[in-house]
Structures are given as structure tokens and as C-alpha cells.
Amino acid sequence: MALTPGTKLGPYEIQSPLGMGGMGEVYRATDSKLGRDVALKVILQEFAQDTQLMSRFQREAQVLASLNHPNIASIYGLEDSGGVQALVMELVEGPTLAGRITEVAIPLEEALPIAKQIAEALEYAHERGIIHRDLKPANIKVTHDGKVKVLDFGLAKALQGDAAPKNISNSPTLTLAATKAGIILGTAAYMSPEQAKGKTVDRRADIWSFGVVLFEMLSGRQMYVGETATDIMAAVVRAEPDWSMLPKNTPGRVRELLQRCLVKDDKRRLRDIGDARLALDDAMLEDAKLAAPQARATAPPTQLWRALPWAVAVVAIALAAWTFSHRTGSDAASREVMHLDIAYPPNVEPISGLQGGPSISPDGQSVA
């Protein structure tokens, strides 16, 4: 039964529904004790009497509580109120990756950093013996500042695992399946071929799903489609990806990474998500180096316009200095002092009573 706004579960007051998860409904709620908003994942009532499912619900809390990474949504605790059990989780604002990919590819310069953060989250979990098993765009959020949060490790398990039930759900998101061979788990379009075949899986299943998510980010389209989950799973097992769906500017390193992630034979698939992270680092570095010359080629018009006044000023100063030095040099030459000793010609005597003396013409060439 859906919970209405204002309903209280212990210290948590329901604000609004957020969606459906693999095991129940998710609500936005306010923690009255700590004064913060949280996400409450409330287990569906029809599963409440299933001892095995409730055990798995407890395991989900334990798995999430063991993960502490900036790219993984945190768990705060479990709440049991009036027979309703809920997982109290970090509320992550922002759209899911599924919301970002709506028949529109994510630009390469945005997609690669997102993929790297997803790889970092999986690497952290894998190093602690935990696989996600249901990685898909709907389980990945990207905050407004570009921070990635991987959600819902509810289908994850420690690699040691538990006994599996014998029934299989036929829904696209297979929520009632468990974790051993013979049981299909995950969402059809993103599950690995070994998951689709019901085989035992390991971290390489996450690597496949990671490749599918990256492929979808770059192409803007789902890699495998079909009318039913069975059709999609058949394509996952048999069909090769349509590599022409990738944009032409996809770097060679990224194409190679996708090809290694999406090998159907898990023995030939990329074995460590950390290698994917390193490949993305190299691709991003290479992309930055290629972009640098273009930036220098395209940026100068703006930069030149900004620098033009300074250039004009420098030229004007230089010209003024040259002109000044030229003029002052000429003036100095024309103002040189000439010392003359003029004597009266022979047999000439000065006139008695005449005032003054010899007079030099303006051009300095004659004396009177």
C-alpha cells in the first residue's frame, strides 16, 4: 500500500514518492531528529511475509553499510515501524542517467568523466568483494555539479553468496531472483550474457553492464531492444553490438575499451574495472591534448582583440620615441654654438660713434 504525505515511520515523515525500486517503493522523507531529508526504501507488503526476501532486505542494509565512497549512495540505517520496514538512505538530488539519455547522446566531454566516476564506485565495491549485479542508467544519478552517485546495491551480494530460491520472476527487472547459478538477476537490457543464461556471475558481470551504460551514454540509444524481456535477453546472448551507433568522434581508446567490456565470453572480457578507469583517464588526457591546439587556433581572435590595444600602445610609444629622438637630434644639430672671431678688413676703421657691431644674417651665411 502506498504511503501518503504526512505518514510517519518512527522519526521519518513521508513527503512525496520518488519511484519504485527492486524491492519496494522509494519515498522522500524528513528526519525529524536530525533535520535532514532522506530516501526511504519501503519493502512491498506482498513480500513482507517472505522470510527469504526479508533476509535479503537485511543483507542489503549490511552491504550498503559497508560501502563508504563518494560515488555510492550511503545508507543511514533500518527503520521498523508498525510492521513496515524501510531502508534509510542518502537522498541524492538530480536526474538519473536514464533521464539524461532520452534519445540524445551525452557529449563525449561529459560522458567520459561520468563513466570514470561509475568505474571508481564499482572498483571500490569490487575490492571489498561486492558486485552490484543491476547496474543501469536508472540506478545512477548525476547531481547538478556533475557528481555521480551509484544507487541501489539491493541486488548486490558478497561474492560468497547465499542459497538461491528456485523460482524466477519474468518481469523486465527480475526482482524475485537471487544470486546463484540457474537464477537470472538484474534488468534484461543491461545484464551480462552469463546472467541471461542463469550462470553464476562475478565482477565481470558489472564490467559488461558498465560497457552497456557507456555505450548508451555515447550513442543516446539502448544497445539491445525488444518487445519482451525474453527478446532482449536473446539479443544479449547472441547479437553483437551495432558499433555504427557510436558517434564518429569516439576516441579509439574508448572504442577499444567498449569492445573489451562487451565480449560475450566472460573469460575474454576485461577482468578488472580498475583497468577501465585507467583507460578512461588515458582517453580524457588524449582528448585534452587534442583539444589544446584547437583552443589555441580558435581562441586567438578573442585574445587578439583583447591584446590589440596593448599592441597599438606599444607601437605608438615606439613611434613617438623614434620621432622625439629624431627631432631632438635635428634640433640639437641646428642649435650647435659657433664661436667666430671676425676682424675688420685691412685699411678699414670703425666709424666713430656707431653703435653695435657686425650683424649675422638669419641663415648664418653672411655678416654685415
C-alpha atoms as a printed R data frame, in Angstrom:
    type eleno elety resid chain resno      x       y       z
1   ATOM     1    CA   MET     A     1  0.000   0.000   0.000
2   ATOM     2    CA   ALA     A     2  1.356   3.392  -0.986
3   ATOM     3    CA   LEU     A     3  2.228   5.780   1.806
4   ATOM     4    CA   THR     A     4  0.707   9.255   1.715
5   ATOM     5    CA   PRO     A     5  2.491  12.530   2.549
6   ATOM     6    CA   GLY     A     6  2.459  13.130   6.272
7   ATOM     7    CA   THR     A     7  2.674   9.430   7.185
8   ATOM     8    CA   LYS     A     8  5.267   8.823   9.890
9   ATOM     9    CA   LEU     A     9  7.609   5.872  10.224
10  ATOM    10    CA   GLY     A    10  9.391   6.421  13.518
11  ATOM    11    CA   PRO     A    11 11.176   9.777  13.258
12  ATOM    12    CA   TYR     A    12 10.652   9.937   9.469
13  ATOM    13    CA   GLU     A    13  7.751  11.814   7.878
14  ATOM    14    CA   ILE     A    14  6.850  10.954   4.292
15  ATOM    15    CA   GLN     A    15  6.999  13.938   1.948
16  ATOM    16    CA   SER     A    16  6.491  12.517  -1.542
17  ATOM    17    CA   PRO     A    17  7.039   9.345  -3.619
18  ATOM    18    CA   LEU     A    18 10.267   9.081  -5.595
19  ATOM    19    CA   GLY     A    19  9.713   5.861  -7.527
20  ATOM    20    CA   MET     A    20  9.887   2.087  -7.430
21  ATOM    21    CA   GLY     A    21 12.961   0.065  -6.547
22  ATOM    22    CA   GLY     A    22 13.673  -3.608  -6.980
23  ATOM    23    CA   MET     A    23 12.187  -4.492  -3.603
24  ATOM    24    CA   GLY     A    24  9.813  -1.676  -2.832
25  ATOM    25    CA   GLU     A    25  8.704   1.901  -3.112
26  ATOM    26    CA   VAL     A    26 11.042   4.811  -2.503
27  ATOM    27    CA   TYR     A    27  9.910   7.995  -0.752
28  ATOM    28    CA   ARG     A    28 11.364  11.341   0.142
29  ATOM    29    CA   ALA     A    29 11.079  11.792   3.905
30  ATOM    30    CA   THR     A    30 12.239  14.200   6.600
31  ATOM    31    CA   ASP     A    31 14.269  13.003   9.563
32  ATOM    32    CA   SER     A    32 12.768  14.930  12.494
33  ATOM    33    CA   LYS     A    33 15.707  14.085  14.767
34  ATOM    34    CA   LEU     A    34 18.497  15.301  12.515
35  ATOM    35    CA   GLY     A    35 16.516  17.786  10.432
36  ATOM    36    CA   ARG     A    36 17.524  16.390   7.048
37  ATOM    37    CA   ASP     A    37 15.758  14.820   4.080
38  ATOM    38    CA   VAL     A    38 16.399  11.154   3.332
39  ATOM    39    CA   ALA     A    39 15.262   8.477   0.898
40  ATOM    40    CA   LEU     A    40 13.147   5.712   2.451
41  ATOM    41    CA   LYS     A    41 13.039   2.426   0.573
42  ATOM    42    CA   VAL     A    42  9.934   0.674   1.927
43  ATOM    43    CA   ILE     A    43  9.607  -3.040   1.227
44  ATOM    44    CA   LEU     A    44  6.443  -4.038  -0.586
45  ATOM    45    CA   GLN     A    45  3.768  -5.539   1.630
46  ATOM    46    CA   GLU     A    46  3.317  -8.595  -0.595
47  ATOM    47    CA   PHE     A    47  6.919  -9.534   0.140
48  ATOM    48    CA   ALA     A    48  6.800  -8.771   3.845
49  ATOM    49    CA   GLN     A    49  5.851 -12.351   4.764
50  ATOM    50    CA   ASP     A    50  8.616 -13.877   2.624
51  ATOM    51    CA   THR     A    51 11.334 -14.852   5.065
52  ATOM    52    CA   GLN     A    52 13.926 -15.195   2.343
53  ATOM    53    CA   LEU     A    53 13.178 -11.777   0.891
54  ATOM    54    CA   MET     A    54 13.280 -10.188   4.309
55  ATOM    55    CA   SER     A    55 16.632 -11.832   4.874
56  ATOM    56    CA   ARG     A    56 17.825 -10.359   1.591
57  ATOM    57    CA   PHE     A    57 16.499  -6.976   2.669
58  ATOM    58    CA   GLN     A    58 18.617  -7.196   5.825
59  ATOM    59    CA   ARG     A    59 21.627  -8.163   3.709
60  ATOM    60    CA   GLU     A    60 21.075  -5.126   1.508
61  ATOM    61    CA   ALA     A    61 21.405  -2.912   4.564
62  ATOM    62    CA   GLN     A    62 24.578  -4.674   5.646
63  ATOM    63    CA   VAL     A    63 26.094  -4.498   2.158
64  ATOM    64    CA   LEU     A    64 25.375  -0.794   1.778
65  ATOM    65    CA   ALA     A    65 26.546  -0.013   5.295
66  ATOM    66    CA   SER     A    66 29.940  -1.491   4.451
67  ATOM    67    CA   LEU     A    67 30.406   0.869   1.493
68  ATOM    68    CA   ASN     A    68 31.727   4.365   2.116
69  ATOM    69    CA   HIS     A    69 32.599   6.066  -1.134
70  ATOM    70    CA   PRO     A    70 31.728   9.497  -2.580
71  ATOM    71    CA   ASN     A    71 30.231   7.892  -5.700
72  ATOM    72    CA   ILE     A    72 27.989   5.425  -3.825
73  ATOM    73    CA   ALA     A    73 24.753   6.470  -2.107
74  ATOM    74    CA   SER     A    74 25.141   5.978   1.645
75  ATOM    75    CA   ILE     A    75 22.870   4.035   3.963
76  ATOM    76    CA   TYR     A    76 21.909   5.580   7.300
77  ATOM    77    CA   GLY     A    77 20.025   2.703   8.892
78  ATOM    78    CA   LEU     A    78 16.932   0.496   9.038
79  ATOM    79    CA   GLU     A    79 13.537   1.525  10.352
80  ATOM    80    CA   ASP     A    80 10.827  -0.880  11.511
81  ATOM    81    CA   SER     A    81  7.593   0.884  12.413
82  ATOM    82    CA   GLY     A    82  4.165  -0.741  12.706
83  ATOM    83    CA   GLY     A    83  5.238  -3.741  10.677
84  ATOM    84    CA   VAL     A    84  6.597  -1.549   7.878
85  ATOM    85    CA   GLN     A    85 10.319  -1.921   7.258
86  ATOM    86    CA   ALA     A    86 12.319   0.681   5.412
87  ATOM    87    CA   LEU     A    87 15.893   1.220   4.434
88  ATOM    88    CA   VAL     A    88 17.018   4.774   5.277
89  ATOM    89    CA   MET     A    89 19.326   6.044   2.569
90  ATOM    90    CA   GLU     A    90 21.070   9.176   1.412
91  ATOM    91    CA   LEU     A    91 18.792  11.385  -0.667
92  ATOM    92    CA   VAL     A    92 20.575  12.202  -3.900
93  ATOM    93    CA   GLU     A    93 19.227  15.200  -5.797
94  ATOM    94    CA   GLY     A    94 19.394  15.474  -9.552
95  ATOM    95    CA   PRO     A    95 18.210  13.361 -12.502
96  ATOM    96    CA   THR     A    96 19.071   9.742 -13.097
97  ATOM    97    CA   LEU     A    97 21.320   8.914 -16.003
98  ATOM    98    CA   ALA     A    98 18.259   7.373 -17.660
99  ATOM    99    CA   GLY     A    99 16.663  10.813 -17.545
100 ATOM   100    CA   ARG     A   100 19.714  12.349 -19.195
101 ATOM   101    CA   ILE     A   101 19.703   9.801 -22.010
102 ATOM   102    CA   THR     A   102 16.417  10.437 -23.779
103 ATOM   103    CA   GLU     A   103 17.332   9.603 -27.365
104 ATOM   104    CA   VAL     A   104 20.073  12.207 -27.081
105 ATOM   105    CA   ALA     A   105 23.696  11.216 -26.668
106 ATOM   106    CA   ILE     A   106 25.707  12.759 -23.851
107 ATOM   107    CA   PRO     A   107 28.652  14.746 -25.269
108 ATOM   108    CA   LEU     A   108 31.970  12.968 -25.021
109 ATOM   109    CA   GLU     A   109 33.485  15.578 -22.705
110 ATOM   110    CA   GLU     A   110 30.640  14.937 -20.222
111 ATOM   111    CA   ALA     A   111 30.227  11.190 -20.751
112 ATOM   112    CA   LEU     A   112 33.828  10.211 -20.009
113 ATOM   113    CA   PRO     A   113 34.001  11.899 -16.551
114 ATOM   114    CA   ILE     A   114 30.642  10.311 -15.654
115 ATOM   115    CA   ALA     A   115 31.871   6.890 -16.764
116 ATOM   116    CA   LYS     A   116 35.079   7.324 -14.792
117 ATOM   117    CA   GLN     A   117 33.155   8.029 -11.579
118 ATOM   118    CA   ILE     A   118 30.966   4.960 -12.159
119 ATOM   119    CA   ALA     A   119 34.119   2.892 -12.630
120 ATOM   120    CA   GLU     A   120 35.580   4.303  -9.405
121 ATOM   121    CA   ALA     A   121 32.431   3.319  -7.478
122 ATOM   122    CA   LEU     A   122 32.482  -0.220  -8.871
123 ATOM   123    CA   GLU     A   123 36.221  -0.544  -8.280
124 ATOM   124    CA   TYR     A   124 35.758   0.376  -4.633
125 ATOM   125    CA   ALA     A   125 32.931  -2.155  -4.203
126 ATOM   126    CA   HIS     A   126 34.742  -4.917  -6.085
127 ATOM   127    CA   GLU     A   127 37.823  -4.515  -3.922
128 ATOM   128    CA   ARG     A   128 35.559  -5.276  -0.949
129 ATOM   129    CA   GLY     A   129 34.093  -8.387  -2.520
130 ATOM   130    CA   ILE     A   130 30.794  -6.786  -3.544
131 ATOM   131    CA   ILE     A   131 29.241  -6.763  -7.013
132 ATOM   132    CA   HIS     A   132 26.286  -4.608  -7.977
133 ATOM   133    CA   ARG     A   133 24.522  -7.002 -10.403
134 ATOM   134    CA   ASP     A   134 21.941  -4.423 -11.500
135 ATOM   135    CA   LEU     A   135 23.958  -1.519 -12.881
136 ATOM   136    CA   LYS     A   136 21.844   0.560 -15.280
137 ATOM   137    CA   PRO     A   137 21.174   4.250 -16.016
138 ATOM   138    CA   ALA     A   138 18.127   4.261 -13.720
139 ATOM   139    CA   ASN     A   139 20.418   3.287 -10.818
140 ATOM   140    CA   ILE     A   140 22.878   6.110 -11.468
141 ATOM   141    CA   LYS     A   141 22.287   9.736 -10.557
142 ATOM   142    CA   VAL     A   142 24.269  12.763 -11.689
143 ATOM   143    CA   THR     A   143 23.974  15.786  -9.403
144 ATOM   144    CA   HIS     A   144 23.804  19.326 -10.744
145 ATOM   145    CA   ASP     A   145 27.528  19.801 -10.085
146 ATOM   146    CA   GLY     A   146 28.461  16.662 -12.055
147 ATOM   147    CA   LYS     A   147 28.875  14.303  -9.090
148 ATOM   148    CA   VAL     A   148 27.910  10.691  -9.817
149 ATOM   149    CA   LYS     A   149 26.104   8.521  -7.269
150 ATOM   150    CA   VAL     A   150 25.537   4.827  -7.913
151 ATOM   151    CA   LEU     A   151 22.265   3.767  -6.277
152 ATOM   152    CA   ASP     A   152 20.586   0.558  -5.213
153 ATOM   153    CA   PHE     A   153 23.085  -2.082  -4.337
154 ATOM   154    CA   GLY     A   154 19.984  -4.080  -3.375
155 ATOM   155    CA   LEU     A   155 20.861  -6.731  -5.942
156 ATOM   156    CA   ALA     A   156 24.482  -6.811  -4.916
157 ATOM   157    CA   LYS     A   157 25.963  -9.577  -2.832
158 ATOM   158    CA   ALA     A   158 29.177 -10.516  -1.175
159 ATOM   159    CA   LEU     A   159 30.979 -12.891  -3.512
160 ATOM   160    CA   GLN     A   160 30.438 -15.739  -1.055
161 ATOM   161    CA   GLY     A   161 26.686 -15.573  -1.683
162 ATOM   162    CA   ASP     A   162 23.739 -17.464  -0.220
163 ATOM   163    CA   ALA     A   163 21.439 -20.239  -1.311
164 ATOM   164    CA   ALA     A   164 19.149 -19.376  -4.202
165 ATOM   165    CA   PRO     A   165 15.434 -19.971  -4.473
166 ATOM   166    CA   LYS     A   166 14.021 -21.986  -7.348
167 ATOM   167    CA   ASN     A   167 11.542 -19.512  -8.797
168 ATOM   168    CA   ILE     A   168 12.311 -16.838 -11.371
169 ATOM   169    CA   SER     A   169 10.396 -13.643 -11.983
170 ATOM   170    CA   ASN     A   170  9.531 -12.933 -15.606
171 ATOM   171    CA   SER     A   171  9.433  -9.138 -15.258
172 ATOM   172    CA   PRO     A   172 11.994  -6.933 -17.062
173 ATOM   173    CA   THR     A   173 13.533  -6.086 -13.712
174 ATOM   174    CA   LEU     A   174 13.774  -9.530 -12.149
175 ATOM   175    CA   THR     A   175 13.181  -8.723  -8.510
176 ATOM   176    CA   LEU     A   176 12.428 -12.109  -7.032
177 ATOM   177    CA   ALA     A   177 15.532 -13.880  -8.263
178 ATOM   178    CA   ALA     A   178 18.532 -14.423  -6.051
179 ATOM   179    CA   THR     A   179 22.219 -14.892  -6.522
180 ATOM   180    CA   LYS     A   180 23.270 -18.414  -7.541
181 ATOM   181    CA   ALA     A   181 23.591 -20.376 -10.787
182 ATOM   182    CA   GLY     A   182 20.290 -21.020 -12.558
183 ATOM   183    CA   ILE     A   183 18.747 -17.760 -11.348
184 ATOM   184    CA   ILE     A   184 18.586 -14.742 -13.631
185 ATOM   185    CA   LEU     A   185 19.097 -11.460 -11.835
186 ATOM   186    CA   GLY     A   186 19.135  -7.867 -12.996
187 ATOM   187    CA   THR     A   187 17.482  -5.865 -15.747
188 ATOM   188    CA   ALA     A   188 17.317  -7.564 -19.119
189 ATOM   189    CA   ALA     A   189 18.850  -4.833 -21.301
190 ATOM   190    CA   TYR     A   190 21.876  -4.405 -19.040
191 ATOM   191    CA   MET     A   191 22.524  -7.894 -17.721
192 ATOM   192    CA   SER     A   192 25.546  -9.814 -18.917
193 ATOM   193    CA   PRO     A   193 25.251 -12.879 -21.179
194 ATOM   194    CA   GLU     A   194 26.121 -15.150 -18.259
195 ATOM   195    CA   GLN     A   195 23.342 -13.559 -16.189
196 ATOM   196    CA   ALA     A   196 20.889 -14.034 -19.057
197 ATOM   197    CA   LYS     A   197 21.877 -17.719 -19.159
198 ATOM   198    CA   GLY     A   198 21.360 -18.061 -15.418
199 ATOM   199    CA   LYS     A   199 25.001 -18.832 -14.684
200 ATOM   200    CA   THR     A   200 26.976 -17.883 -11.600
201 ATOM   201    CA   VAL     A   201 28.400 -14.408 -12.066
202 ATOM   202    CA   ASP     A   202 31.279 -12.368 -10.697
203 ATOM   203    CA   ARG     A   203 32.562  -8.831 -11.077
204 ATOM   204    CA   ARG     A   204 32.839  -9.271 -14.842
205 ATOM   205    CA   ALA     A   205 29.034  -9.035 -14.981
206 ATOM   206    CA   ASP     A   206 29.349  -5.485 -13.656
207 ATOM   207    CA   ILE     A   207 32.019  -4.764 -16.273
208 ATOM   208    CA   TRP     A   208 29.618  -5.847 -19.024
209 ATOM   209    CA   SER     A   209 26.859  -3.636 -17.600
210 ATOM   210    CA   PHE     A   210 29.314  -0.756 -17.312
211 ATOM   211    CA   GLY     A   211 30.125  -1.159 -21.021
212 ATOM   212    CA   VAL     A   212 26.425  -1.152 -21.915
213 ATOM   213    CA   VAL     A   213 25.840   2.024 -19.886
214 ATOM   214    CA   LEU     A   214 28.825   3.790 -21.504
215 ATOM   215    CA   PHE     A   215 27.672   2.657 -24.963
216 ATOM   216    CA   GLU     A   216 24.215   4.098 -24.278
217 ATOM   217    CA   MET     A   217 25.620   7.397 -22.980
218 ATOM   218    CA   LEU     A   218 27.655   7.907 -26.155
219 ATOM   219    CA   SER     A   219 25.053   6.699 -28.640
220 ATOM   220    CA   GLY     A   220 21.909   8.024 -26.930
221 ATOM   221    CA   ARG     A   221 20.186   4.703 -27.655
222 ATOM   222    CA   GLN     A   222 19.748   1.426 -25.821
223 ATOM   223    CA   MET     A   223 22.188  -1.173 -27.098
224 ATOM   224    CA   TYR     A   224 19.667  -4.032 -27.186
225 ATOM   225    CA   VAL     A   225 15.906  -3.613 -27.590
226 ATOM   226    CA   GLY     A   226 12.999  -5.995 -27.942
227 ATOM   227    CA   GLU     A   227  9.294  -6.369 -27.337
228 ATOM   228    CA   THR     A   228  9.806  -8.584 -24.307
229 ATOM   229    CA   ALA     A   229 12.498  -9.282 -21.749
230 ATOM   230    CA   THR     A   230 12.990 -12.650 -23.459
231 ATOM   231    CA   ASP     A   231 13.708 -10.964 -26.808
232 ATOM   232    CA   ILE     A   232 16.204  -8.643 -25.178
233 ATOM   233    CA   MET     A   233 17.954 -11.450 -23.326
234 ATOM   234    CA   ALA     A   234 18.197 -13.440 -26.569
235 ATOM   235    CA   ALA     A   235 19.930 -10.460 -28.187
236 ATOM   236    CA   VAL     A   236 22.260 -10.119 -25.193
237 ATOM   237    CA   VAL     A   237 23.311 -13.740 -25.607
238 ATOM   238    CA   ARG     A   238 23.609 -13.859 -29.412
239 ATOM   239    CA   ALA     A   239 23.696 -10.430 -31.089
240 ATOM   240    CA   GLU     A   240 26.784  -8.263 -31.443
241 ATOM   241    CA   PRO     A   241 26.543  -4.541 -30.634
242 ATOM   242    CA   ASP     A   242 25.953  -2.222 -33.565
243 ATOM   243    CA   TRP     A   243 29.196  -0.258 -33.359
244 ATOM   244    CA   SER     A   244 27.972   2.188 -36.006
245 ATOM   245    CA   MET     A   245 25.663   3.649 -33.342
246 ATOM   246    CA   LEU     A   246 28.682   5.280 -31.695
247 ATOM   247    CA   PRO     A   247 29.478   8.843 -32.785
248 ATOM   248    CA   LYS     A   248 32.300   9.224 -35.273
249 ATOM   249    CA   ASN     A   249 34.384  11.281 -32.843
250 ATOM   250    CA   THR     A   250 34.544   8.442 -30.298
251 ATOM   251    CA   PRO     A   251 38.267   8.073 -29.468
252 ATOM   252    CA   GLY     A   252 39.991   4.837 -30.413
253 ATOM   253    CA   ARG     A   253 40.838   4.140 -26.761
254 ATOM   254    CA   VAL     A   254 37.150   4.354 -25.815
255 ATOM   255    CA   ARG     A   255 36.091   2.073 -28.666
256 ATOM   256    CA   GLU     A   256 38.714  -0.446 -27.618
257 ATOM   257    CA   LEU     A   257 37.533  -0.253 -24.003
258 ATOM   258    CA   LEU     A   258 33.926  -0.873 -25.042
259 ATOM   259    CA   GLN     A   259 34.930  -3.838 -27.169
260 ATOM   260    CA   ARG     A   260 36.812  -5.366 -24.233
261 ATOM   261    CA   CYS     A   261 33.897  -4.771 -21.843
262 ATOM   262    CA   LEU     A   262 31.301  -6.186 -24.218
263 ATOM   263    CA   VAL     A   263 32.918  -9.524 -25.030
264 ATOM   264    CA   LYS     A   264 30.243 -12.175 -24.549
265 ATOM   265    CA   ASP     A   265 32.736 -14.772 -23.335
266 ATOM   266    CA   ASP     A   266 33.462 -13.618 -19.786
267 ATOM   267    CA   LYS     A   267 36.837 -15.394 -19.882
268 ATOM   268    CA   ARG     A   268 37.957 -12.982 -22.616
269 ATOM   269    CA   ARG     A   269 36.273  -9.907 -21.141
270 ATOM   270    CA   LEU     A   270 38.086  -7.130 -19.304
271 ATOM   271    CA   ARG     A   271 38.741  -8.586 -15.873
272 ATOM   272    CA   ASP     A   272 39.142  -5.508 -13.676
273 ATOM   273    CA   ILE     A   273 37.068  -2.342 -13.675
274 ATOM   274    CA   GLY     A   274 40.190  -0.518 -12.482
275 ATOM   275    CA   ASP     A   275 41.635  -1.093 -15.958
276 ATOM   276    CA   ALA     A   276 38.567   0.636 -17.398
277 ATOM   277    CA   ARG     A   277 39.195   3.606 -15.113
278 ATOM   278    CA   LEU     A   278 42.795   3.841 -16.335
279 ATOM   279    CA   ALA     A   279 41.692   3.592 -19.973
280 ATOM   280    CA   LEU     A   280 39.241   6.440 -19.414
281 ATOM   281    CA   ASP     A   281 41.994   8.505 -17.789
282 ATOM   282    CA   ASP     A   282 44.162   7.988 -20.881
283 ATOM   283    CA   ALA     A   283 41.286   8.823 -23.222
284 ATOM   284    CA   MET     A   284 40.475  12.016 -21.317
285 ATOM   285    CA   LEU     A   285 44.134  13.061 -21.306
286 ATOM   286    CA   GLU     A   286 44.427  12.370 -25.021
287 ATOM   287    CA   ASP     A   287 41.223  14.300 -25.699
288 ATOM   288    CA   ALA     A   288 42.559  17.253 -23.699
289 ATOM   289    CA   LYS     A   289 45.804  17.255 -25.711
290 ATOM   290    CA   LEU     A   290 43.890  17.194 -28.979
291 ATOM   291    CA   ALA     A   291 41.623  19.979 -27.793
292 ATOM   292    CA   ALA     A   292 44.547  22.228 -26.757
293 ATOM   293    CA   PRO     A   293 45.759  23.080 -30.315
294 ATOM   294    CA   GLN     A   294 42.162  23.699 -31.369
295 ATOM   295    CA   ALA     A   295 41.736  26.021 -28.428
296 ATOM   296    CA   ARG     A   296 44.855  27.892 -29.464
297 ATOM   297    CA   ALA     A   297 43.595  28.033 -33.052
298 ATOM   298    CA   THR     A   298 40.122  29.251 -32.199
299 ATOM   299    CA   ALA     A   299 40.813  31.359 -29.128
300 ATOM   300    CA   PRO     A   300 43.257  33.895 -30.695
301 ATOM   301    CA   PRO     A   301 40.584  36.092 -32.341
302 ATOM   302    CA   THR     A   302 39.200  36.956 -28.919
303 ATOM   303    CA   GLN     A   303 42.641  37.084 -27.371
304 ATOM   304    CA   LEU     A   304 43.991  39.231 -30.204
305 ATOM   305    CA   TRP     A   305 41.163  41.705 -29.858
306 ATOM   306    CA   ARG     A   306 41.917  41.908 -26.158
307 ATOM   307    CA   ALA     A   307 45.642  42.355 -26.836
308 ATOM   308    CA   LEU     A   308 45.193  44.798 -29.747
309 ATOM   309    CA   PRO     A   309 45.018  47.968 -27.632
310 ATOM   310    CA   TRP     A   310 48.253  46.989 -25.919
311 ATOM   311    CA   ALA     A   311 49.938  46.304 -29.238
312 ATOM   312    CA   VAL     A   312 48.785  49.665 -30.628
313 ATOM   313    CA   ALA     A   313 50.019  51.388 -27.478
314 ATOM   314    CA   VAL     A   314 53.444  49.749 -27.766
315 ATOM   315    CA   VAL     A   315 53.763  50.743 -31.441
316 ATOM   316    CA   ALA     A   316 52.634  54.300 -30.683
317 ATOM   317    CA   ILE     A   317 55.148  54.612 -27.858
318 ATOM   318    CA   ALA     A   318 57.928  53.286 -30.066
319 ATOM   319    CA   LEU     A   319 56.984  55.652 -32.900
320 ATOM   320    CA   ALA     A   320 56.810  58.604 -30.545
321 ATOM   321    CA   ALA     A   321 60.187  57.737 -29.104
322 ATOM   322    CA   TRP     A   322 61.729  57.479 -32.572
323 ATOM   323    CA   THR     A   323 60.152  60.774 -33.668
324 ATOM   324    CA   PHE     A   324 61.251  62.506 -30.495
325 ATOM   325    CA   SER     A   325 64.792  61.266 -30.795
326 ATOM   326    CA   HIS     A   326 64.907  62.244 -34.475
327 ATOM   327    CA   ARG     A   327 63.585  65.730 -33.826
328 ATOM   328    CA   THR     A   328 65.711  66.338 -30.809
329 ATOM   329    CA   GLY     A   329 68.710  65.120 -32.754
330 ATOM   330    CA   SER     A   330 67.989  67.570 -35.611
331 ATOM   331    CA   ASP     A   331 67.255  70.421 -33.234
332 ATOM   332    CA   ALA     A   332 70.405  69.731 -31.318
333 ATOM   333    CA   ALA     A   333 72.392  69.789 -34.537
334 ATOM   334    CA   SER     A   334 70.771  73.069 -35.618
335 ATOM   335    CA   ARG     A   335 71.383  74.654 -32.228
336 ATOM   336    CA   GLU     A   336 75.131  73.986 -32.139
337 ATOM   337    CA   VAL     A   337 77.007  77.090 -30.867
338 ATOM   338    CA   MET     A   338 79.546  78.517 -33.313
339 ATOM   339    CA   HIS     A   339 82.355  80.676 -31.955
340 ATOM   340    CA   LEU     A   340 83.630  83.276 -34.537
341 ATOM   341    CA   ASP     A   341 86.462  85.727 -34.408
342 ATOM   342    CA   ILE     A   342 85.691  88.436 -37.009
343 ATOM   343    CA   ALA     A   343 88.364  91.040 -37.649
344 ATOM   344    CA   TYR     A   344 87.965  94.248 -39.685
345 ATOM   345    CA   PRO     A   345 89.394  94.038 -43.196
346 ATOM   346    CA   PRO     A   346 92.731  95.771 -43.759
347 ATOM   347    CA   ASN     A   347 92.593  99.557 -44.049
348 ATOM   348    CA   VAL     A   348 89.032  99.659 -42.591
349 ATOM   349    CA   GLU     A   349 88.383 101.542 -39.401
350 ATOM   350    CA   PRO     A   350 85.162 101.509 -37.388
351 ATOM   351    CA   ILE     A   351 83.036 104.625 -37.744
352 ATOM   352    CA   SER     A   352 83.279 106.773 -34.744
353 ATOM   353    CA   GLY     A   353 80.075 106.858 -32.666
354 ATOM   354    CA   LEU     A   354 78.410 103.892 -34.472
355 ATOM   355    CA   GLN     A   355 76.505 101.706 -32.022
356 ATOM   356    CA   GLY     A   356 76.669  97.890 -32.152
357 ATOM   357    CA   GLY     A   357 78.899  95.664 -34.140
358 ATOM   358    CA   PRO     A   358 78.767  93.141 -37.006
359 ATOM   359    CA   SER     A   359 75.322  91.563 -37.709
360 ATOM   360    CA   ILE     A   360 74.923  87.920 -38.788
361 ATOM   361    CA   SER     A   361 72.239  87.060 -41.328
362 ATOM   362    CA   PRO     A   362 69.367  84.688 -40.207
363 ATOM   363    CA   ASP     A   363 70.787  81.771 -42.210
364 ATOM   364    CA   GLY     A   364 74.187  82.261 -40.632
365 ATOM   365    CA   GLN     A   365 75.873  82.571 -44.008
366 ATOM   366    CA   SER     A   366 76.640  86.347 -44.155
367 ATOM   367    CA   VAL     A   367 77.979  89.043 -41.925
368 ATOM   368    CA   ALA     A   368 77.192  92.793 -42.347
